[in-house]
């Protein structure tokens, strides 16, 4: 790509491509949003960088206040990062520091979930549940991790619209790990409310509530990785709000700045923050941070993005678009090679039967065919993935799924 505007890319040969994936789950407002562009241009000419240790900058403070006001419950404290991967690692370190500050330093084990993605840093890879990552980098992953079973069972959930009714009991797998490892050694459970990169795995009704109950019972922190699901992707500011479950720590990135400047944030409940802020004023309470944490230009982009979401009613737009997106997605049910369709909010997955001996080839072939038709989607192996803009229209949805339908009918 050499340019982007609104819902389209421009290739180096000058062709227009409809973006059917909102960047990489990042750009829900569209590319080169005028308000965000103006904010970045003004900020870089005013304050390009400010030290983030011992001091901060006005835009970082303002953005933290806006995020705290937007977040549910008492997720009132914010630690800035530069990506979703850094947000995941930061959340894990906060969990360790919190338990140590409370005199429970033996709580060092993390529980992730199969088919989970928490970025590409070593902490996120360790709690993540993608086999290829674990095979490639397993020699150096964190030793004190284990994994819940994933939440997907096609025989019970195929072609489900929204949350499956079957599967809340899968959260009880945490009980197994508690008995195996001892609850008093477990620091945190980290899950994506909706697993995105591994195929749009929607939580069964009651599943997240059950995880919350078990974490409370055993004194384990619950971390939601909302790098994908935050900022309107599921029709609310946060998936925690949509599902009615309050985590102890919540990670974000992507839609925080509409993808314009790399930035992430970790939101923490007040009690966790207060447990860590016990040292003398001149001391470092939490030994962690990045050179670019709370970067003023990124923070300016974040402030402009949050203002645009509010003024344009983006989360309400996404919620209103969800039924039309769902219908368009499920219209592919009877097309060749389709074996399942899953969706919630503006997240959708169409799973294809893999070609014998060539897993992932069919998915990639559909991606390439759509690209040649002028529409960008994403494939994760043989699962086609869709994430339209929060303000997409019916014509764009129709064009996207017509392209996919044409590609499926040409597929062998």
N, C-alpha and C positions, 0 to 999 in steps of 0.2 A: 504494500500500500504506500501511496505517497501523500495522500490527503484524506481528510474525513470531514463530513459536515452532516449534522442531523443524524439520520438513520442510515447513511451511506458512506462507504469507502470509495476512494478513487485509486485505481491501480496505476502503476508506472506507465502504462500504455493509454491512460486516460479513460478507462472503462469504469462505469459505476457499479458497485456491488452493494446490494441490500444486506445489512448486517443483521442476521437472525439470532445473534448470540450476545448482543450488547457488549461488544468488545470481548472480554473473557469474564463474564458476569459483572463487569465493572462499570459500564457506561450507561446506566439506566435512563439518563436524561438525554442521551444522544451525544454525538461527537462535537467537540468545539462549541460547547454551550456558551453563548455570548457573555452571560453573567460571570461564569467561571474564568473564561479567557481574560476578561477585563480585570478581575480581581487578582489574577496571577501577574498580569502585566504591571498593575499598579504596585503590587507588593515587591516585586523584584527590583523595582526602581526606588523603593523606599527603605526596605531592610531586607537584604539578600540572605543573611545568615546571622544567627545570634547564638551564643554559647548556651548549651542546654544543661550544663552542670553548674551548680551553685546559683544559677540565674535562669531566666527564661525570656519569653517575648510576649507582647500583648496579644498577638493573634493566637498563640498556643493557649493562653489563659482563656480567651473568649471561646475558643473551640471546645475546650474541656467543659466549660460551663454549659454550652449548648448541648453537648452530648449527654451530660449528666441530667439535664432537664428533659431530654428526649427519652432516655432509657427508663425501663420499668423499675418499680420498687426502689430500693436504696442502692442501685448501681451508680453511685454518685462520685466515684473517684476514677481518674483516667490516667493511664500511662501510655505515652505515644511511642509508636514503633514506625517502621518503614515498609512493612509488608505483612501479609497474613502469616507467613512462615515465622517472622519475628514475633508476631503477636502470640502464636501458639507457644513458642519457647518461653516468652515472657510470662505467660499465664502459668506454665509449669513451675517456673522459678518462684513466682509469687506464692504458689501453693506450698512449696517447700519452706520458704521463708516464714510464712504464716504459722505453719505447724511448729516450726522451731521456736518462734517467738512465744508461743503458748506453752512451751515445755513439752511438746510432743514431737521431738526431732526424729523419733523412730519412724514416723510416717514419711516414707520415702518412695513407696511404690505408686506407679501410675497405671490406671486401667484405661485403655483405649477400646477400640471396637474394630472387628474385621470389616473390611471394605470401607475404611475411613481414610480420609485425606486431611492432614494437618500441616501441609507445607513440606519443604525440602530441607530444612535444617535438621540436625541430628535429633533434637528433642521431638519435633513433629514427626519425623520418620519413625521414631521409636514407638510412639503411641498410635501412629497410623497403621492401617491394616491392608495395604496394597502389596500383594505378594512380590511383584517385580521389584519394588523398592527394597523390601526386606531381604530379598535374595542378593541384590546388588551391593547393599551397604550393611548387611547384617553383622559383619565382623566388628563394627564400631558403634552399634546402637546401644542405648541405655540398657543396662542389664535388668533393672528393677521395673519391668513393664509386663503387663499381661493384657488380654483382650477379651471383651464380651463377644458373643456370637453376633453376626450381623442381623438385620431385621427383615431380610427379604426371603420370602418363600413363594415361588411362583405358583405352586399348586393351590395356594390359599389366597393369593393376591392378584392374580393375572387380570389385567385390564381394569384395575381399581381406579376409581376417580376420587382423588383426594386421599384422605387417611384410610388405610385398611381397618376393617373391624376386627380382623384376626391378628393376634401377635403381641398384645400387651404383656403377656406372660414372659416374653423373651427378655424383658428387663430383669426377671428373677435370676438370670444367669449371673448377675452380680453377687447373689447369695453364694453361689458356688465358689466364686473367687474369694469372697470374704472368708469362707470356711477353709479354703486352700491356703491362703496367705496370712490370715489373721487381720481382722478389720483395723487393728491398732497399728498396722504397718502400711496402710493404704493412705496416700495423701489426697488423691483426686481421681475422679472419673471425667474423661473428656470425650464429648461426642459432638458431631454435627447434628443439629435438630433435623435437618434433611441432608442426607449424604448426596452431594452434588456430583463430584468428579467421577465417582464410581457408578453412576447410572441413575440418579434421581431416586433414591431409596427413601420413601416417605414413612415417617414414624407411625406405627399403628396407634389407634385411639387408646389413650391411657398409658402408653409406653413411657413417655417422658415424665408423666406424673409419678409413675411407679419408680422410676430411677431417682427422682427427687426424694421420694419417701424413704427409699433404702439408703441413700446418701445421708439423709438426716439421722436415720436410725443408728448408723455406724460412725458418725462424725467425719464423713468423707466430703470433701469439696466437690461440687458439680460445676464443670466448665462447659459452656456452650461455645463451640467454634461457629461464629456467625459471619465469617469472612464472605461467604456467598449469600446467606439468607437475610442479612441485615439490609436496611435502607430500601424497603419496598418490594423486595424480590418475592416475598410471600404475602404481599398485600398489607403489611404493617411495618412500622419502623424496625421491629425486631421479631424474629420467630418466637422468642420468649414471650412476646406479647400475644402473638397469634395463638400459640398453644397454651397460654396461661400457666407457664412454668417459669419460675424465677431461678436462674442459676446463681452461683456465688461469684463466678468470674465469666466474662463474656468477651470474646475476641472479635475484632472487626478489621477490615481493610477495604479493598476494592471500591465499593460504592461510597465510601467515606469522602472521597474527592472526585467521584464520578470517573475514576481512572486517570485523571488528568496529571496528577503528581503522585508518585509512590508515597503511601502513608497508611499506617495502621494504628489501632488503638485497642487497649485492653481496659475494660470497664470492670470495676471491683466494688463489691459491697462495702458499706461503711465500716462494718465491724472488722473486716480483714485489714483495711487501711489503718484503722486505729491500733490494731494489734502490732503493726509494724512501726508506727510512729512513736516509739517510746524512748529513744535515745536523746542525748543532749543536742541542743540546737546546732552545734558545729559538726556533729557526726553524720556519717552516711548511714541511713537506716536500712536501705535496700541496695545491695551492691550489684547494681545492674543499670544498663543504659546504653544508648547509641549516640554517636556523634550527631546524627540528624534527627534525633527524637524531637518532635514538636517544631520541626523546621518552619520558619515563618511563612515561606512561600507555599508550602504544602498546607499549612494551617489556614492560610487565606483561601486556598482552593476549597478546603473543607467547609469553611464558613459560607462561602458562596454556594456550595453544593447544598448544604442544609437549608439555606434560605430559598434556593430554587425548589427543593422538594416541598417546602411549606407553601410558598406562594403559588406554585403550579398545581398543588394538590396531588402530587405524584403518587403517594401511597394509596390514596383513594382511587386514582386512575387505574393503578395496577389491580386493585381489588375488583373494580368494575370490569376490567378486561379479562379477568380470570375465566369466567364462564365461556366466553367466546374462544379464548385460547384452548380451553379444555375440549370444546366441541371440534375445533379444527384439528387438534392433535389426535383425538380418538377417531376422526374420520379415516385414519390410515389403518384401522384395525384389520380390514379384510384385504389389505394389499399384500403382494408376494413377500414371503420371508419374515413377516412381522409375527413375533411370538408373544409380545407383551407391550403395554403402554402404561406409563406411570406419570402422575402430575400432581402438583400442588402449587398454588400461587402462579407465578410466571416461570415455573420450572417444569420442564417436560422431558421425558425420555421415551424413545421408541426402540425396543430391543429386537434385533434381528437374529434369526437362526444362523449360527456360524457356518461357514462353508467347511466341509469336511477337510480336516488337516490344515486349514488356513484361517485360524481365528483372527478376527479383526479386519480381514480383507473386504468383506461386504460393507462394513461400516465406512471404511475409508473410500471405497468406490462410490458410495452415495455422497459422501462429503465432496469428493472431486467432481462428480457429475453436477451437483448443485452449484459448486463454485463456477463451473463452466457455463451454467445457466444464469449466473449473476446473483447468486444468493450464498451467503456464508452461514453455515451451521457448524456444529462440532460433532465429532464422533469420539467416543471413548470405547475403543475396541469395536464391538458390534452393536453398541448402543448409541443411537443418534440422540444428540442433546440439543435442547432449545431453551433460549432465555431471551424473549423479545424485550424491547425497550418498555419501560413503565408507561410510556405514552404512545405505544404503537397503535396503529389503526387496523380496521378490518381488511383493507386492501393489502396491507403488508403481510398480515397473517395468511390471507388467501394465496398471495404469490409464493410465500415461503413453502406452504404445504403442497401447493400444486407442483413446485419444483421437486420436492421430496417424492411425491406420488409418481411423477414422471421418471425419476431416477430409480425408484423401486421396481417399476414395471420394465425397465431396461436391464435390471440386474439379473445375473445368473448365479 
